Each structure stands twice: as structure tokens, then as C-alpha cells.
Amino acid sequence: MINTTLKTPRAVRLLRQLIDTHAFDPETLASELIVSANQLDAYATGAREMPLDRQLCLALLLIERVPALEREGYALRGQVLAAMAYASHTFDTGASRASFTRSR
């Protein structure tokens, strides 16, 4: 049987966790992510997809200000940076590899 339910995106899951911790009131959290309170609610409920730049803001917020979710913040940041590189078609795997040429 095929599972037709979609997995909750990492950014949405982390946003919900952050809201549930009450570490920030909704207005402050919206301000930190540079969105309106209505947009924040739409992201948290899944009614609107969170743009990559807002996901990056969320990742940095977690890394810098929420020790309990810092590790997840790093994971989200890596995912977002990879998605941005893919979207811009500038990812060059050769540029990130070390050279293994032998010198004689």
C-alpha cells in the first residue's frame, strides 16, 4: 500500500516546536523571521509554503538563540543552503572536492 500522506517539512515542524516552547511570543517570532503574524500562522499550519529565505532565518534563529533546537537548526540550514544552490543551478561538486593528484 502506498502512503499518500505528505511528510511535514522540517521548517514547519521546527516552527511548530518553537511556537510550542513559548520561547518567543508570536509577535516577536514573526518579527525575528521578518514576516507578519498572519504569515507566521499560515506557515505553521501549512496553509502557505515557507520560502527558503524565511527558512534560513528560522535556522539561524534556532542556532543562535534556542539551544534546545540548535542541532536541528544546523540541519535545516544545510538543507536550505542545498536547496538554494540547486535552485540557482550553481552547485559545482568539483569545486568542493579536494584534489587527489599525485606529484612525482
Residue pairs with C-beta under 8 A, 6 or more apart in sequence:
8 46
9 49
9 50
10 72
10 75
10 76
10 79
11 43
11 50
11 54
11 55
11 58
11 59
11 76
11 80
12 43
12 44
12 46
12 50
14 58
14 62
14 69
14 72
14 73
14 76
15 40
15 43
15 44
15 50
15 58
16 44
17 69
17 72
18 24
18 29
18 58
18 61
18 62
18 66
18 69
19 26
19 29
19 44
21 66
21 68
23 65
23 66
24 32
26 37
26 40
26 41
27 37
29 40
30 36
30 37
30 39
30 40
32 57
32 61
33 40
33 54
33 57
33 58
33 61
34 54
34 57
35 43
35 54
39 48
41 47
42 48
43 49
43 50
43 54
50 58
52 80
52 83
52 84
52 87
55 76
55 80
56 77
56 80
56 81
56 84
58 73
58 76
59 73
59 74
59 76
59 77
59 80
60 73
60 77
61 73
62 69
62 70
62 72
62 73
62 76
63 70
63 73
63 74
63 77
66 73
82 91
85 91
